[in-house]
Amino acid sequence: MNVAPPAPTSLTGVLERIIFFNEENHYTIAEFRPDADRAADPAAKVTIVGALPGVECGETLHLDGPEALALAHEKAWGDAAGRPFCFVLLQFNTPEVTARCVASIRRLEASGRRIHIVIVDNASSTDAIARTKALFGAMPDVSLLFNRENLGFARGNNVGYRHAREVLGADFIAVLNNDTVIEDPAFVAKCVALFRKWSYSVLGPDIVTPDGRHENPWNDFVYDAASWGSLQQLFERQREAYRTCGKAEFRRLGSRSPGAREILDPVLQGAAYVFSPVFTRDRPRPFDDRTFLYGEEFLLAADCLLAGHPMLYSSELAIAHEEGVSTRSIPDDQKIMRGYDGAIGGIALARSRIERHAAAA
């Protein structure tokens, strides 16, 4: 495995622009001009990410220690070509569906990076496992992982993420539903360009279904504790209506703006996430193991907000989502009830997390 050189452990220079600042934990994204670069390139800048309380534009700073520095450009992270841009795909009994997603990824422009795919099989049937090995076993840019039991969405994807992060050394890790297809050949380049612009931790693309619906963002903002409570009550009423009269609704609170170019700190839908070097350096796993299917996006949104990990929606990125293909084997009634139960459980955990944080403040 090629290992990129370590990031610098200290920098001195001028803080030129504050892009994002969290007043609660002082998490800051800012443009910084290192002293060492001024003579060689007067326009040279890097993006710095970390806890920077009380800083102001124009201030000269000395940043010391790797934890205080999460630099967005290659000069900080080393040779980008040495770190793969990884895609994690979780499947259950649907290798042919996975194959469409894999084919779309293998058509992407590498943009100077090495692309690698990690397929995690969630304890499929013996026949499906055999078909998986036949389809992908000879591909040098694909790693196959086989879980002995069905771990669900969160734990199953965490297995693939850890492999990409710890074994392959990936800095960017995209976790996609296996029933998605990437049609934009510049997907990787756009992910990197948006990172240089925003230093996001988690990026969500425009997710488009066959009937033209846009699934992202799930909501334009992360709810406060009271609104999480109201959302939970709404889903509980909808679940009860389905139980009594068979009418399935998944209404929500808030607002959705899929046509917006960019939205900072929304709730992102779970079919596609891109985790940046800021996130992968900090987090050994992206998803809460307490969830199984549905509701993961709520916990991730609340966790990122409280930890100061910016989430970003960008309509500049788009992927196609066949929707429901990966769960087609589940009867509709069970799928709907799991949707309600998973959402209610995830919302309750997100609400509890926000309430505990507020109480400790």
Buried (B, 14 or more C-beta within 10 A) or exposed (E): EEEBEEBBEEBEBBBEEBBBBBEEEBBBBBBBBBEEBEEEEEEBBBBBBBEBEEBEEEEEBEBEEBEBBBBBBBBBBBEBEBBBBBBBBBBBBBBEBBBBBBEBBEEBEEBEBBBBBBBBBBBBEEEBBEBBBEBBEEEEBBBBBBBEEBBBBBBBBBBBBBBBBEEBBBBBBBBBBBBBBBEBEEBBBBBBBBBEBBBBBBBBBBBBBEEEEBBBBBBBBBBEBEBBBBBBEBBBEBBEEBEEEEEBEEEBEBEBBBEBEBBBBBBBBBBBBBBBBBBBBBBEBBBBEEBBBBBBBBBBBBBBBBBBBBBBBBBBBBBBBBBEBBBEEBEEEEBBBBBBBBBBBBBBBBBEBBBEBEEEE
